[in-house]
Amino acid sequence: ERFVTSMQRGRYGLQKRLKTRIISDKVFNTKGELMSMAKWQCLECAYMYNPEKGDKSQNVPPGTPFEKLPKTWRCPECKVSIQKYGVFVRRD
């Protein structure tokens, strides 16, 4: 069991995101909700986001599920926005 707290650069500087609790392969936020640790693939360039590794290029710590990525996050390979509908698909 381990805890991960991530920081997010927001409108008012750095802000804490939800602390997540990781128990083996299951991840829970502080509200006790189970969060997905599935991999997601960018259909533009085939980049695979792995929540266990995070994204060092955009300061996303390991243990951050795809659903909890900041809205400003972009694919590190092709720079497509996470907000573009239908570009990222879940790969279990």
C-alpha positions as CSV (number, residue, x, y, z in Angstrom):
1,E,0.0,0.0,0.0
2,R,1.3,3.4,-0.9
3,F,0.0,7.0,-1.3
4,V,0.6,9.3,-4.2
5,T,-0.2,13.0,-4.2
6,S,0.3,14.9,-7.4
7,M,0.6,18.6,-8.0
8,Q,-1.1,20.4,-10.8
9,R,-0.3,23.8,-12.3
10,G,-3.7,25.7,-12.3
11,R,-5.1,29.1,-12.6
12,Y,-3.7,30.1,-9.2
13,G,-0.3,28.5,-9.3
14,L,0.4,25.0,-8.0
15,Q,-2.5,23.1,-6.5
16,K,-2.7,19.7,-4.9
17,R,-4.7,17.1,-6.7
18,L,-6.5,14.3,-4.9
19,K,-4.3,12.0,-3.0
20,T,-4.6,8.5,-4.3
21,R,-4.1,5.2,-2.3
22,I,-2.6,2.3,-4.2
23,I,-3.2,-1.2,-3.0
24,S,-1.5,-3.7,-5.2
25,D,-3.1,-3.1,-8.7
26,K,-6.1,-1.2,-7.4
27,V,-6.1,2.6,-7.0
28,F,-8.5,4.5,-4.7
29,N,-8.9,8.2,-4.3
30,T,-9.4,9.8,-0.9
31,K,-13.2,9.4,-1.3
32,G,-12.7,5.6,-1.5
33,E,-13.7,5.5,-5.2
34,L,-11.9,2.9,-7.3
35,M,-10.0,4.5,-10.1
36,S,-8.9,2.8,-13.4
37,M,-5.3,1.9,-14.0
38,A,-6.0,0.9,-17.6
39,K,-3.6,2.0,-20.4
40,W,-4.9,4.5,-23.0
41,Q,-3.7,4.8,-26.6
42,C,-3.6,7.9,-28.8
43,L,-5.1,7.1,-32.2
44,E,-3.1,9.9,-33.9
45,C,0.3,8.5,-33.2
46,A,-0.2,5.2,-31.3
47,Y,1.4,6.6,-28.1
48,M,0.4,4.5,-25.1
49,Y,-0.2,6.3,-21.7
50,N,0.7,4.0,-18.9
51,P,-0.7,5.3,-15.5
52,E,1.9,3.2,-13.6
53,K,4.7,5.3,-15.3
54,G,2.9,8.7,-15.5
55,D,4.4,11.3,-17.9
56,K,7.7,12.9,-16.8
57,S,7.6,15.4,-19.7
58,Q,4.5,17.0,-18.2
59,N,5.1,16.4,-14.5
60,V,2.5,13.7,-14.2
61,P,3.6,11.4,-11.4
62,P,3.3,7.6,-11.5
63,G,0.0,6.3,-10.3
64,T,-2.1,9.0,-12.1
65,P,-5.0,7.4,-13.9
66,F,-5.9,8.7,-17.3
67,E,-9.2,10.0,-16.0
68,K,-7.3,12.3,-13.5
69,L,-4.9,13.9,-16.0
70,P,-5.2,17.7,-16.1
71,K,-7.3,19.1,-19.0
72,T,-4.2,20.8,-20.3
73,W,-2.4,17.5,-20.8
74,R,-1.3,16.7,-24.4
75,C,0.0,13.6,-26.0
76,P,3.8,13.7,-25.6
77,E,4.4,12.4,-29.1
78,C,2.0,14.3,-31.4
79,K,0.8,17.1,-28.9
80,V,-2.9,16.4,-29.5
81,S,-5.1,17.6,-26.7
82,I,-6.8,15.3,-24.2
83,Q,-10.0,17.2,-24.8
84,K,-10.2,16.2,-28.4
85,Y,-13.1,13.8,-28.6
86,G,-12.4,10.2,-29.8
87,V,-8.6,10.5,-30.0
88,F,-7.8,8.4,-27.0
89,V,-9.1,4.8,-26.5
90,R,-8.8,2.6,-23.5
91,R,-6.7,-0.6,-23.9
92,D,-7.2,-3.0,-21.0
